[in-house]
Structures are given as C-alpha cells and as structure tokens.
Amino acid sequence: MYSIFTSMKVFSDPWVGHPGLNRRGMHTKRVKAAMAVARFRRAQTVRVRDADEQHLLDHGFVAIPGFLPQDEFAALKAEAHASAEAADRATPLPEKPEVWGFGDADRHEWGFDRFDGSTLNRFIAPGPIAAAFPRNTRFKRLARLVTGKAMRAKRNWLYQTVNGDETEIHDIQREFHRDTFFNAMKYWFFIDPVREEDGPFVYVPGSHHLTDARIAWEQAKADAAVEARLQEDRKGMTGSFRIEEGELADLGLPPPRTFPVPENTLIVANVFGFHRRGDAVPGTRRLSLYGNHRPQPFLPFGS
Ligand SMILES: [Fe+2]
C-alpha cells in the first residue's frame, strides 16, 4: 500500500498496478493529488518574478540563451571539455550497446556510460565549477517553480550524448512520452551549440497542464498498463507513458517544438509534459550539464 504514496510509477508494482484500486480511479487520484501538492509547495517557496519564470509555468519549459556571464561561462566550458576529454582518454567511447534497449550503467572512475537503444549517454562527475551550477540563484528558482523543492546538487552531471544509428537500434527516448505522473524537472545547460542534426530537445508546449482531456488520457493509459500486468506483458507496465505525435491534437495540444540552441543556453523542462530526444545524424554529440530533479510527489513541504 505504501508505494502508492511514493514516486513509484511502474505498473508491475502490486499496488500501483492493482486492478481493483485502478477501477476506482486510483491513477487519476494520484495524478491530481500530486499536482495539488506541487502547487502547495510552489506557493511556499517561490513567486514568479520575470518573463522566463512565467514562461516556464505557462508552457512547461523555458530556453534561456546567454544564461551565464561570458567569463563564468568560459571557465565552465574549459573545465567541462577537460573533464570530457579525460574520460575519453580513460575509456574510449564504446561504439555499440551490448544489449538491446535500456542498458545497464557501465561504471568507471569518472562516472558511467549507459545506452538507450543506440544512443550512448556518458555521465561524467562534474568538476568544481560544474558542481556549483545548481547553486546558481536564478536556476534554483526555476527548479522550485516546477516542483516546489530545491534540487539536490548530487543529481547533477556533465552529460555527453553520442547519437547512434536509429535504423539499427531504436532509442525509445526518441518517442514522445512523459517521464512520470507528477511535476518533475530536468535541465540541460549546453556547453556547446546544439544543431538540428545533433538531436536537440523536443517539447510539446503546454503539455504539463492537467486538463480534463489529459486526465482522461492518463486514466486510459493506466487502464492499459493494468491490463498489461494481468497479461504479464512487462513492456506495457512502464510508468513513462508514451504518446503518438498524431494524438497530441486530440488532447488540444499544439505541435511539438524543437530546440537547436547556441552554447551557454539553459533549458529547463517540466517532464510531466510530453517530450522526446530529437532525431539526429549518427555520430553527432551533445555536451551539457544535466540534472534530473524528481522529489517525492506527496511530501507537502517545500524547500
Ligand atoms: Fe523523458
């Protein structure tokens, strides 16, 4: 029973995937309660004070070019490149995953590699300048605006993405999905420019709002996941619900937006909204600071 009051999202969990409780609308109740808690925490911790913050609240994402002053950015960029090159020297980039699908972390002294399909994600322990990034006051406010909680610095990585060949092995992160059933934040602070061919972030503006259509969609997805559990279909029990691009308009949503951005751009997104990793030319790379901020959804106190 306890798990339904946590961030647990997979329907293989006996309570989250409980058929009787779900017939009584449990998933919808969890989504609504978590939304109310996030609103309450936000009200305790932060008030909107500029256009970027308002944009994040209204649209579920914000992209802020020129985020750091030039001298600060130059120091961070030099450190980040040195960290990435040191990791490359210690462990040359692996070319192909050993297993299909969402791979296991391959740990090293400097951090770890993990494949999503053919996409290599290299997470490198941040140097001192990069490690200090989550303490940036403007950034801290954005994290609170999404979740009502400050982000823990240890969830912060230097993140190198190496795009693989989609035709060979599919990367499920390239399908539209929402990460979980409550307001959670991810950020990317881009050290190098991201071009169209580098697999830029894609987000559906306004898809973080809990509209009536979205509630109905959530419940239908939950029903399907419960059914998958009864059929012992592991793949269907995922809690990161996926959506076809063609379904977005049925939910009253606009077309997705793709974000090729210059260096020194911060993207913050509420990943309750629909998003995906953009299409890319194999072999291209992205380098960013990255963090996944997913505080427990039912704790009422902000921080
Ligand atoms: Fe995601």
Boltz pocket constraint, residues with backbone or C-beta under 6 A from the ligand:
constraints:
  - pocket:
      binder: B
      contacts: [[A, 177], [A, 178], [A, 179], [A, 271], [A, 275]]
      max_distance: 6.0
